[in-house]
Amino acid sequence: MCIRDSIKEEDVTFKDILLEHQEKSKVGMSFLITLMFFCIFIFGSIICGIYIHFQQEGTGQNISRKTNLMKIVSCFDIVDNFQRFLQDDNRHDQNLKVFEGIRVIMLAWIIYGHTFGVATRAPLHNPQDLLSFAKEFSKAHIYNATFTVDSFFFLAGFFLTFITFQQYKRSNKFTWMIYLHRLIRLYPGLICTYVLACFILPSFGNGPVTSQLYYDTQVACPKAWYYVFLFIYNFRPEGAQCLGFVWYLANDFQMFIVAPPLVWLLSRSAKAGLIVIFSLLFFSYTTQIYLAYHFNLSPSFFKQGQDYISWYYEFAWSRCPTYIIGILLAYLYILYKDPRNHPTIAAGASMIRNYRFLRILCYIISLLGLFYIIQGLYWFHNYPDSIPRVVEVLYLIFSRSLFILCLALFVTPCIVGQSKWMKTLLGNPLMTALGKLTYGQYLLHLIFMVFYVHSSHRSVYFEYGHLFFNFWTYWIIGLIAAFIMFIFFELPIVNLERYK
């Protein structure tokens, strides 16, 4: 049934809401200015690339480094940026290329989960089927995709430690420029996403429930934008809504503020650094225990209230353990790379590298652990009253850390130099290239999901087949949009930072 056609004359309130949005969603000056800005950036990059490479062919010289102006122009060279996109950034440590595949798979899992979550916000023809779907054992991996977000905290902690530890080891001083570099990496994609969500897509929406999209982007966002760009979105007051998914960036940056001094301390004194690290873990777990009992929190979606989001899910005190595990694994890997530092760790890694049954055991234990952690939510959904309260709390608090520990165990045979088939599968050039787009794909995919749902003119019949094909649609569209944003906006700004 077409919702628009079913509106009757006496349905004044609903019809007025629809007509009001249709009037507001007409193309305005903000839309035209934003579109012009995007076009200038894109066509400017194309022209820069064509000009530089035609000049180089004519003169036979690399003119991109001849003058300061040409150095700046070359930062927007689309041909050079595309070559950098295909370049292997982990070429100095091939063992770590496996993380690119992990990054791509985990993001696809997040998009799969978001496809299910956003579908619940659509006008459904069969909402009763949605409830039974969420309680099926075989579907637990879909609605339990929230675990995959922690894998990105884990990766962030690992690579921050791996990159900066040796730098701090060689020099005794701590540099604050690392924070500026992080902001330069985050802001281009975040700004593009905000502009696209608030100034471009709302002009195209015309569905019966698009008024909600208009409110979120045109009324709520202008009042809460600074919570987004200051990375404090998880501390927003009640009612301040704008790009809800940026809670992840807020957590990531808040933990990033603390992590470099922590790694510096670890590089100066391993004992002092480890004491601080395990003290933070103790603080996190005890805080989670207090919150779980104080607010009666539960891992089951059917028992979660607003307190779960307001005090637990979106905050660094409950998310930092997985980030810290990444720091610890990177520290162990650094010790393994230099056997003189810690021969015991090197000997243990050598055993995994030399004995196949130990590598197989790592895979079996990690996969079984991941399976039971992910599928464990099934029992909390279907038998909430038969599970002891202490088991509920233990699962809520430690399941994410155990998930990451199992993931770390899974990649251990790869990072110690074995399991070439796994490194080929997860660290091939395609995964390396796709891994560079995961940040932009995370930011953009939900924008298109929400726009589609709020622009729908018909109620949706919920079924698994539609969910599966919608996932691939969102994944591909998000990938294309992330590639455009990476080549034309993110990479040029990163190039300008390197320009001296």
Buried (B, 14 or more C-beta within 10 A) or exposed (E): EEBEEEBEEEEEEEBEBBEEBBEBBEEEEBBEEBBEEBEEBBEBBBEBBEBBBEBEEEEEEEBBEEEEEBBBBBBBBBBBBBEBBEEEEBEEEBBBBBBBBBBBBBBBBBBBBBBBBBBBEBBBEEEEBBEEBBEBEEBBBBBBBBBBBBBBBBBBBBBBBBEBBBBBBEEEEBBEEBEEEBBBBBEBBBBBBBBBBBBBBBBEBBBBBBBBBBBBBBEBBEEBBEBBBEBEBBBBEEEBBBBBBBBBBBBBBBBBEBBBEBBBBBBEEBEEBBEBBEEBBEEBBEBBBEBBEEBBBBBBBEBBEEBBBBBBBBBBBBBBBBBBBBBBBBBBBBBBBEBEEBEEBBEBBBEBBEEEEBBEBBBEEBEEBBEEBBBBBBBBBBEBEEBEEEEBBBBBBBBBBBBBBBBBBBBBBBBBBBBEEBBEEBBBEEBBBBBBBBBBBBBBBBBBBBBBBBBBBBBBEBEBEEBEEBBEBBBEBBBEBBBBBBBBBBBBBBBEBEEE
